[in-house]
Amino acid sequence: MGNGMFGYYLDLALRSLKRNKALTALMVVAIALGIGASMTTLTVLHVLSGDPLPGRSSQLYYPQIDPRDSHGYLPGQSQPMDQMSWIDGMNLLQAKRADRQALMTGGTVAIQPAQSTLDPFYVDARYASWQFFPMFGTPFLYGHGWGAADDNASARVVVLSAKLNDKLFGGRDSTGQTLRLQDADFRIIGVLGDWRPTPHFYDLDTTSYGGSEGIYVPLSTSQDVGMQHAGGVDCWGNGGSGTYIDHDAPCAWLQLWVQLDSPAKVVAYKTFLVHYSQEQRALGRFQRAPDVQLRNVMQWLDYNMVVPDDVRLQTWLAFGFLLVCLVNTVGLMLAKFLRRNAELSVRRALGASRRALFGQLLVESGVIGLSGGVGGLLLASLGLWLVRRQPTSYAALARLDPAMLLATFLLAMGASLLAGLLPAWRACQIAPALQLKSN
């Protein structure tokens, strides 16, 4: 179909749609409602099930072991713990059996700004060992992260998020400046760029799906200064819980991530975890048989059911509603096209081929789909706005990105063209001679 012919068909389509505005409006509304509902739920599913670190996630693994006592133990009917104790986390970190490894936890820290115009406030923090930054590939707007020597010395250094740097320093390069945290002075050595992995895979326990920290400090420093811990604490035996946790207590509250660059290294590291568990059992620390897991990022998200079952169900229901809307649109298009038998027969009698008429009617269907896509986009935006008002941990992520925006229009066009196939084919099958004779 040439550009000139397409323009001619487009003009015919617009004229036809204007002649019966009520029927056209019904078809556009039907498409828009189906697209709006399906794209709202599909966007939420897309955000929650996406890869937070494309290109890296397949090499990042979350080790799990089970150091608990035998109380309530049923062999083969339990999973290892989701977090690490301080002793086990440090042992595995210092073993250096992975290409990179980072031990971490979350917290909240009081910031005392030097500016008199800002009152003290609390900010979410990440306490981590130094390889957190290179392992996760965090971009830096200014400066850099800390090194192994800073970890060992419990150096009072801090990395800021871009958002916090904007608030405190107006977005300027703040490296070298002093920031007072928890009644102690810290030297700013870096400011992160745009880095907000979604979901917040490396710690699903302390923040929402799309949460991000304002500051990053060495894990050793956070313990030395006594910074507040935030997140779950799972204790057994005589362990306790609280914001400050005894390193010797039988409590799991840390996350360990490791980078393994080949399948062979994955197998070797899992074997190492088994041997470590056996060794600790022989020392009397572990009482259960070795039970280890090593899941990569996407497997970890799946294991934690980051995509709630109700979101999947809502997506299926929304696409079911879209199907109902398409069926109704097919009926409306069929009625509209068959009412134009006389016009189409005249065109056939004047030499227009069935293929040409079929193309003309599909262009008309496409115009309806494009209009329905615009309406569906508006309804999806409204639906996502309503989702963001809900008290769910993933609500803030419900936003259309460019990929979903394109998908909205492609789905609308595809749905309308699909709905127009049968009506267009039926309208082209009537013999022009019979139709003209009956008129």
C-alpha positions as CSV (number, residue, x, y, z in Angstrom):
1,M,0.0,0.0,0.0
2,G,1.6,3.2,-1.2
3,N,1.6,6.5,0.8
4,G,-0.9,8.0,-1.6
5,M,-3.3,5.1,-1.3
6,F,-2.9,5.0,2.5
7,G,-3.7,8.7,2.7
8,Y,-6.8,8.1,0.5
9,Y,-8.0,5.2,2.8
10,L,-7.3,7.4,5.9
11,D,-9.5,10.1,4.5
12,L,-12.2,7.6,3.8
13,A,-11.9,6.2,7.3
14,L,-12.2,9.6,8.9
15,R,-15.2,10.5,6.8
16,S,-16.9,7.2,7.7
17,L,-16.2,7.5,11.4
18,K,-17.7,11.1,11.4
19,R,-20.9,9.9,9.7
20,N,-21.8,7.7,12.7
21,K,-20.3,9.4,15.7
22,A,-22.3,7.4,18.3
23,L,-21.2,4.0,17.0
24,T,-17.6,5.2,16.6
25,A,-17.6,6.5,20.2
26,L,-18.8,3.1,21.5
27,M,-16.0,1.3,19.7
28,V,-13.4,3.7,20.9
29,V,-14.7,3.6,24.5
30,A,-14.7,-0.3,24.4
31,I,-11.1,-0.4,23.2
32,A,-10.0,2.3,25.7
33,L,-11.6,0.5,28.7
34,G,-10.0,-2.8,27.8
35,I,-6.6,-1.2,27.1
36,G,-6.7,1.0,30.2
37,A,-7.5,-1.9,32.5
38,S,-5.0,-4.4,31.0
39,M,-2.2,-1.8,30.8
40,T,-2.7,-0.7,34.4
41,T,-2.2,-4.2,35.8
42,L,0.4,-5.2,33.2
43,T,2.5,-2.1,34.1
44,V,2.5,-3.2,37.8
45,L,3.4,-6.7,36.8
46,H,6.2,-5.4,34.5
47,V,7.7,-3.3,37.3
48,L,7.6,-6.0,39.9
49,S,8.9,-8.8,37.7
50,G,11.6,-6.8,35.9
51,D,15.3,-7.5,36.2
52,P,16.8,-4.9,38.6
53,L,20.3,-5.2,37.3
54,P,20.2,-6.2,33.6
55,G,23.5,-7.7,32.5
56,R,24.7,-8.4,36.1
57,S,21.9,-10.3,37.8
58,S,22.8,-13.7,36.5
59,Q,26.2,-13.5,38.1
60,L,25.0,-12.3,41.5
61,Y,24.0,-14.9,44.1
62,Y,22.5,-14.9,47.6
63,P,23.9,-17.6,49.9
64,Q,21.8,-19.2,52.5
65,I,22.8,-21.5,55.4
66,D,21.1,-22.8,58.5
67,P,22.9,-22.2,61.8
68,R,19.9,-22.7,64.0
69,D,19.5,-25.2,66.9
70,S,17.5,-28.4,66.7
71,H,14.3,-26.9,68.2
72,G,11.4,-27.7,65.9
73,Y,13.7,-29.2,63.3
74,L,12.1,-31.5,60.7
75,P,14.6,-32.7,58.2
76,G,13.7,-31.9,54.6
77,Q,10.7,-29.7,55.6
78,S,12.4,-26.4,56.1
79,Q,14.4,-23.8,54.2
80,P,17.7,-22.3,55.4
81,M,17.6,-18.8,56.9
82,D,17.0,-15.7,54.8
83,Q,19.7,-13.7,56.5
84,M,23.2,-14.2,58.1
85,S,24.5,-13.9,61.7
86,W,27.4,-11.6,62.2
87,I,29.8,-14.5,62.9
88,D,28.8,-16.5,59.7
89,G,28.6,-13.4,57.6
90,M,32.1,-12.3,58.5
91,N,33.5,-15.8,58.2
92,L,32.1,-16.1,54.6
93,L,33.2,-12.6,53.7
94,Q,36.7,-13.1,54.9
95,A,37.0,-16.5,53.2
96,K,37.0,-14.6,49.8
97,R,35.7,-17.6,47.9
98,A,33.8,-15.5,45.4
99,D,34.9,-13.1,42.7
100,R,33.4,-10.3,44.8
101,Q,31.3,-10.4,48.0
102,A,29.5,-7.8,50.1
103,L,28.0,-8.1,53.6
104,M,25.4,-5.5,54.5
105,T,22.3,-4.5,56.4
106,G,20.0,-1.5,56.5
107,G,19.5,1.2,59.1
108,T,18.3,4.7,59.8
109,V,20.7,7.5,60.7
110,A,20.2,11.0,62.1
111,I,21.7,13.8,60.0
112,Q,22.6,17.1,61.5
113,P,23.0,19.5,58.6
114,A,25.5,22.3,58.8
115,Q,23.0,24.6,57.1
116,S,21.0,26.6,59.7
117,T,18.0,26.4,57.3
118,L,17.7,22.7,57.7
119,D,16.5,20.9,60.8
120,P,18.0,17.5,61.8
121,F,16.3,14.6,60.1
122,Y,16.5,10.8,59.7
123,V,17.5,9.1,56.5
124,D,17.5,5.4,55.4
125,A,21.1,4.1,55.3
126,R,23.0,1.1,53.9
127,Y,25.9,-0.3,55.9
128,A,28.0,-2.5,53.6
129,S,31.5,-3.8,53.0
130,W,33.5,-2.1,50.3
131,Q,32.8,-4.4,47.3
132,F,29.1,-3.3,47.4
133,F,29.8,-0.6,44.8
134,P,31.9,-2.5,42.2
135,M,29.8,-5.7,42.5
136,F,26.5,-3.9,41.9
137,G,28.0,-1.5,39.3
138,T,26.7,1.6,41.1
139,P,27.4,4.8,39.0
140,F,29.0,7.7,40.7
141,L,28.2,11.3,40.0
142,Y,31.1,12.6,42.1
143,G,34.0,10.8,43.8
144,H,34.1,7.0,44.5
145,G,33.3,4.4,47.1
146,W,35.5,3.3,50.0
147,G,38.2,0.6,49.9
148,A,39.2,-2.5,51.9
149,A,41.5,-0.3,54.1
150,D,38.5,1.8,55.0
151,D,36.6,-1.3,56.1
152,N,39.5,-2.5,58.2
153,A,40.0,0.9,59.8
154,S,36.3,1.6,60.4
155,A,36.9,4.8,58.5
156,R,34.3,7.6,59.0
157,V,33.6,8.1,55.3
158,V,30.2,8.3,53.7
159,V,28.7,8.1,50.2
160,L,25.5,10.1,49.5
161,S,22.6,9.5,47.1
162,A,22.1,12.1,44.4
163,K,18.7,13.0,46.1
164,L,20.3,13.7,49.5
165,N,23.2,15.6,47.9
166,D,20.6,17.8,46.1
167,K,19.0,18.5,49.5
168,L,22.1,19.2,51.4
169,F,24.4,20.8,48.8
170,G,22.2,21.8,46.0
171,G,23.6,19.2,43.7
172,R,27.1,20.5,43.8
173,D,30.2,18.3,44.2
174,S,30.2,17.7,47.9
175,T,33.2,15.3,48.1
176,G,35.6,16.4,50.8
177,Q,32.9,18.1,52.8
178,T,32.1,17.0,56.4
179,L,28.7,15.6,57.3
180,R,27.6,15.0,60.9
181,L,25.9,11.7,61.4
182,Q,24.9,10.3,64.8
183,D,27.0,12.9,66.6
184,A,30.1,12.0,64.6
185,D,31.8,13.7,61.7
186,F,32.1,11.8,58.4
187,R,33.9,12.8,55.3
188,I,31.9,12.6,52.1
189,I,33.9,10.7,49.5
190,G,31.3,10.0,46.8
191,V,27.9,10.9,45.4
192,L,25.9,8.2,43.6
193,G,24.4,8.9,40.2
194,D,21.1,7.6,39.0
195,W,20.9,4.2,40.7
196,R,17.7,2.8,42.0
197,P,17.3,-0.9,41.2
198,T,13.7,-2.0,41.1
199,P,12.7,-4.1,42.9
200,H,15.1,-3.4,45.9
201,F,16.5,-6.9,45.5
202,Y,19.5,-6.8,47.7
203,D,17.4,-6.3,50.9
204,L,13.7,-7.0,50.6
205,D,13.4,-6.8,54.4
206,T,13.9,-3.1,55.2
207,T,12.3,-1.0,52.5
208,S,9.6,-1.0,49.9
209,Y,10.0,-2.6,46.5
210,G,11.4,0.6,45.0
211,G,13.2,2.0,48.1
212,S,16.6,3.5,48.1
213,E,19.0,4.7,50.7
214,G,20.2,8.2,51.3
215,I,23.6,7.3,52.7
216,Y,26.1,4.5,52.5
217,V,28.8,3.9,55.2
218,P,31.2,1.0,55.9
219,L,29.5,-1.8,57.8
220,S,32.4,-1.9,60.3
221,T,32.0,1.9,60.9
222,S,28.3,1.6,61.5
223,Q,29.0,-0.9,64.3
224,D,31.8,1.1,65.7
225,V,29.6,4.3,65.9
226,G,26.5,2.4,67.0
227,M,24.2,3.3,64.2
228,Q,20.7,2.0,64.4
229,H,19.7,-1.2,62.6
230,A,16.5,-1.4,60.7
231,G,15.0,-4.7,59.4
232,G,14.1,-8.1,60.5
233,V,16.1,-10.0,63.2
234,D,15.6,-13.8,63.5
235,C,17.0,-15.2,66.7
236,W,17.1,-18.7,68.2
237,G,18.2,-20.3,71.4
238,N,19.1,-17.5,73.9
239,G,19.3,-14.8,71.2
240,G,17.5,-11.5,71.5
241,S,16.5,-8.7,69.2
242,G,16.7,-4.9,69.1
243,T,18.2,-2.0,67.2
244,Y,21.7,-2.8,68.4
245,I,22.6,-6.5,68.1
246,D,25.3,-8.3,70.0
247,H,27.7,-9.8,67.4
248,D,28.0,-13.0,69.4
249,A,24.2,-13.4,69.7
250,P,22.6,-16.3,67.7
251,C,20.7,-13.9,65.5
252,A,20.5,-13.5,61.7
253,W,20.2,-9.9,60.5
254,L,22.7,-9.4,57.7
255,Q,22.6,-10.0,54.0
256,L,25.5,-11.5,52.0
257,W,25.7,-11.2,48.2
258,V,28.4,-12.8,46.1
259,Q,29.5,-12.5,42.5
260,L,30.3,-15.7,40.7
261,D,31.4,-15.3,37.1
262,S,31.0,-18.9,35.8
263,P,28.8,-21.9,36.4
264,A,31.9,-23.8,37.7
265,K,32.4,-21.1,40.4
266,V,28.7,-21.4,41.3
267,V,29.1,-25.2,41.9
268,A,32.4,-24.6,43.8
269,Y,30.8,-22.0,46.1
270,K,27.8,-24.1,46.9
271,T,30.2,-26.9,47.8
272,F,32.2,-24.5,50.0
273,L,28.9,-23.6,51.8
274,V,28.2,-27.3,52.5
275,H,31.7,-27.8,53.8
276,Y,31.5,-24.7,56.0
277,S,28.2,-25.9,57.5
278,Q,29.8,-29.3,58.2
279,E,32.8,-27.6,59.9
280,Q,30.6,-25.4,62.1
281,R,28.5,-28.4,63.1
282,A,31.6,-30.3,64.1
283,L,32.6,-27.3,66.2
284,G,29.2,-27.4,67.9
285,R,27.8,-24.1,66.5
286,F,25.4,-25.7,64.0
287,Q,23.1,-28.5,65.2
288,R,21.2,-29.2,61.9
289,A,22.4,-31.1,58.9
290,P,23.9,-28.8,56.2
291,D,21.2,-27.1,54.3
292,V,22.4,-24.5,51.8
293,Q,20.9,-22.5,48.9
294,L,22.5,-20.3,46.3
295,R,20.0,-18.3,44.2
296,N,20.8,-15.7,41.7
297,V,18.9,-12.3,41.7
298,M,15.9,-13.4,39.7
299,Q,15.6,-16.8,41.5
300,W,15.8,-14.9,44.8
301,L,13.0,-12.6,43.8
302,D,10.9,-15.5,42.7
303,Y,11.6,-17.4,45.9
304,N,10.4,-14.4,47.9
305,M,7.3,-14.0,45.7
306,V,8.1,-10.4,44.9
307,V,5.2,-10.5,42.5
308,P,2.2,-11.0,44.7
309,D,-0.4,-13.6,43.5
310,D,-3.1,-11.0,43.5
311,V,-1.2,-8.9,40.9
312,R,-0.9,-11.9,38.6
313,L,-4.6,-12.6,39.1
314,Q,-5.6,-9.0,38.4
315,T,-3.5,-9.1,35.2
316,W,-5.3,-12.2,33.9
317,L,-8.7,-10.7,34.9
318,A,-7.9,-7.4,33.1
319,F,-6.9,-9.2,29.9
320,G,-10.1,-11.2,30.2
321,F,-12.0,-7.9,30.3
322,L,-10.0,-6.8,27.3
323,L,-11.1,-9.9,25.4
324,V,-14.8,-9.1,26.3
325,C,-14.2,-5.5,25.0
326,L,-12.8,-6.9,21.8
327,V,-15.8,-9.2,21.2
328,N,-18.1,-6.2,21.7
329,T,-15.9,-4.2,19.3
330,V,-16.1,-7.0,16.7
331,G,-19.9,-6.9,16.9
332,L,-20.0,-3.1,16.6
333,M,-17.6,-3.1,13.6
334,L,-19.6,-5.9,11.9
335,A,-22.8,-3.9,12.2
336,K,-21.0,-0.7,11.0
337,F,-19.3,-2.3,8.0
338,L,-22.4,-4.3,6.8
339,R,-24.5,-1.1,6.9
340,R,-22.1,0.2,4.2
341,N,-22.8,-2.6,1.8
342,A,-24.2,-0.2,-0.9
343,E,-21.2,2.0,-0.7
344,L,-18.7,-0.9,-0.9
345,S,-20.6,-2.5,-3.7
346,V,-20.5,0.6,-5.8
347,R,-16.7,0.7,-5.3
348,R,-16.5,-2.9,-6.3
349,A,-18.5,-2.3,-9.4
350,L,-16.2,0.6,-10.3
351,G,-13.2,-1.7,-10.2
352,A,-12.0,-1.7,-6.6
353,S,-10.7,-5.1,-5.6
354,R,-11.6,-7.0,-2.5
355,R,-8.1,-6.6,-1.3
356,A,-8.4,-2.8,-1.7
357,L,-11.7,-2.7,0.2
358,F,-10.2,-5.0,2.9
359,G,-7.2,-2.6,3.3
360,Q,-9.6,0.4,3.5
361,L,-11.6,-1.2,6.3
362,L,-8.5,-2.2,8.2
363,V,-7.2,1.4,8.1
364,E,-10.5,2.4,9.6
365,S,-10.0,-0.2,12.3
366,G,-6.6,1.1,12.9
367,V,-7.9,4.7,13.4
368,I,-10.3,3.3,15.9
369,G,-7.5,1.5,17.7
370,L,-5.3,4.6,17.7
371,S,-8.1,6.6,19.2
372,G,-8.8,3.8,21.7
373,G,-5.1,3.7,22.6
374,V,-5.1,7.4,23.5
375,G,-8.1,6.9,25.6
376,G,-6.6,3.7,27.1
377,L,-3.4,5.6,27.9
378,L,-5.4,8.2,29.8
379,L,-7.3,5.5,31.7
380,A,-4.1,3.6,32.4
381,S,-2.5,6.8,33.8
382,L,-5.6,7.3,36.0
383,G,-5.5,3.6,37.1
384,L,-1.8,3.8,38.0
385,W,-2.4,7.1,39.9
386,L,-5.0,5.2,41.9
387,V,-2.6,2.3,42.5
388,R,0.0,4.8,43.9
389,R,-2.6,5.9,46.4
390,Q,-3.0,2.4,47.8
391,P,-1.2,1.3,51.0
392,T,0.9,-1.4,49.3
393,S,4.7,-1.6,49.3
394,Y,5.0,-1.5,45.5
395,A,2.5,1.4,45.0
396,A,5.2,4.0,44.3
397,L,6.5,2.0,41.4
398,A,3.3,2.1,39.4
399,R,4.4,4.4,36.6
400,L,4.4,4.0,32.8
401,D,7.9,3.8,31.4
402,P,8.7,4.4,27.7
403,A,8.5,0.6,27.0
404,M,5.0,0.3,28.5
405,L,3.9,3.5,26.7
406,L,4.8,2.0,23.4
407,A,3.2,-1.3,24.4
408,T,0.0,0.6,25.1
409,F,-0.3,1.8,21.6
410,L,0.9,-1.4,20.0
411,L,-1.7,-3.4,22.0
412,A,-4.5,-0.9,21.1
413,M,-3.6,-1.1,17.4
414,G,-3.2,-4.8,17.4
415,A,-6.4,-5.3,19.3
416,S,-8.4,-3.1,17.0
417,L,-6.9,-4.6,13.8
418,L,-7.7,-8.1,15.2
419,A,-11.2,-7.0,16.0
420,G,-11.6,-5.6,12.5
421,L,-10.4,-8.7,10.5
422,L,-13.7,-10.6,10.6
423,P,-16.0,-7.6,10.0
424,A,-13.8,-6.4,7.1
425,W,-13.6,-9.9,5.5
426,R,-17.4,-10.3,5.8
427,A,-18.1,-6.9,4.3
428,C,-15.9,-7.7,1.3
429,Q,-17.7,-11.0,0.5
430,I,-21.0,-9.5,-0.7
431,A,-21.3,-9.7,-4.5
432,P,-21.7,-6.2,-5.9
433,A,-24.2,-7.1,-8.6
434,L,-26.7,-8.6,-6.0
435,Q,-26.3,-5.6,-3.7
436,L,-26.8,-3.1,-6.5
437,K,-29.8,-5.0,-7.8
438,S,-31.4,-5.1,-4.3
439,N,-31.0,-1.3,-4.2
